Amino acid sequence: MNTAGAPDLVDRIQREWQLAYPGLDMRPIGVLSRIQHIATLSNHRLDRSLEPHGVSRSEYDVLGALARADRPLRASEVVSTTLLSGASITKITETLSRRGLLERRRSERDGRVVLLQLTDEGRRVVDVELPRRLADDERALSGLTAAERETLSTLLRKVSSAFGG
């Protein structure tokens, strides 16, 4: 396993870019490529873990949004709490409904509004996967102190904000 100070794949890529374009500052690659690499690895692990449930990462995001809510949600509310588009949410919720993982029902106050709510089976998927995912994330961060984690979180929030997120 790589130690924190040992050169990694991103160092190599950054060095290669620097050799190819010596007049450009390649330092941003060292940060953003690592973020991208970490996200890719984390998503790959999540995909493998969700496979036995027959649930995609996007479907799990929808189930997670519903699990976090203390009430049924409109599709637009799910859009606002995930990184998915409205069209994606519609398609995903129809699939999850057919598979019995969520329920789609009309609002009693306004029949035009469709409310989404987890079924017991949908809740079970989240109940099984969330602790597993948190344990996996904890292993990934285990080399950092609590102060380092807080600093990293603060710095990443600044980077995310610079991208408009």
N, C-alpha and C positions, 0 to 999 in steps of 0.2 A: 504494500500500500504506500502511496506517495505521502511524504511528510510535507508540512506546510511550506518549508523553505526550498524544497527540491523543485527543479524545473518540471513543468508539465506540458501537456499538448498545447495549451494556449500560449505558453512561453515560446514554444517552437514556431507556432503559426505567426505570432507577433514578430519574432526574429526574422522569419522568412519574408514577411511583408516589409519589414524595415530594410532588408537587403534589396528587395525589388524596387522599393520607393524610398530611398534614403532621405529625401527632402521632407517627408511627411512625419508628423508625430503619431506614432502607432500606440501610444499609451492607452487610449480608450478601448482598444481591442482587448487589453489585459483585463479590464473590468467587465465590459459588456459581453464578451465571449464567454467568460466564466459564468456569468449569470445565465446566459443561454444554455451553456453546457449543463449546469446544475438543473435547470428547468427540464431539459430533455431527459436527463437521467431520472429525475423524480417522476416525470410523466410516464416514462417507460415502466418504472416499477409499479406505479399505480395501475397502468393498463394491464400488466401481468396479474396483479392482485384482483382486479375486477373481472378478469376473464371467466373464472368459474361461476360467477353470478350472471354471466351473459350481458353485462352492462358496460357501455362505453364510458369514457371519461366525461363526455358531455352529458350523458344521461345521469351519471353520478353527480355532476354539478347541479343538475335540476333537483335530484333527490335530496342533495345536501341543502339547497336553498329552502326546500319545503320542510326539511327536518329542523332547520334553524328557526323557522317561523313559528309563532305561537297561535297561528290561525291559518285557514286556507288562504291561498294567494291567487291573484289574477295573474295571467301570463305576463302582463306588462311589469308586474312587481318582480317576477322571476327574472325577467330580462335585466332589470335594474340592479339585481344582486348577483348576477353572473356575468361572464364575458361573452355571452351568447346573444345572437340576434333574435329578433321577434319571430322571423320565419323559422329559425332553428328550433326555438322553444315550441312552436306549434307542432312541428314534425316530431320532436322528441317526446312531447307530452302525449301525443296520440299513440306513439309506440309504447311508451311506459304504461299507458292506460290499458292498451290491448293485452299487455303482459301481466296486468294485475298489480303493478307497483305504485300506481297512483290512480286517483279517482278524479274525473272531470265532472263537475256538476254545475248547473245553472244557479246563479245567485237568487235567493228568495226575494231580495229587494229590487233587483233589476235583472230580469230574465235574459237580457242580452249579454250579461257578464258571465263568463265561465270561470269557476273557481277550481283550483287545483289543490289536492290534499293527498298526502301519503296514505297508502294502505298499510296494513300490518306487515305485509311482505316487503314493501318498499322501505319501511322503517327498519326491518331486520337487516336489509342490505347495508344501510347506513350504520346501524348499531354494530355490525360485524367489521365493516371496513374502516370506520373512523378511528377506533383505537389502534388498529393495525397500521394505518397510515401515520398516525401521530408517533407511534413507536419507531417507524422507519425514519421519519423526520428527526426524531430525537437522536437516533444513531448517527445520522448525517451531521448533526450539530454538536455531538458529544465532545468534540475537541475544543469547543469554545466555552469560555467562562460566561456567567450570567451577564457581566458587564460587556463583554465582547458581543454577545448576542444582541443586547440592547443597542449598542453602538452600530452594529451591522444593520439592524432593523431601521434605525434612524437614518443612516446613510442611504439605504435602499429606498426608503420613503422619499428622500430628496431626489434621487435619480428618477423614480417613478413619476414624481411631480413634474420634473423637467420634460418628461414625455407627454405630459397632459393627463396622466393617470392618477 
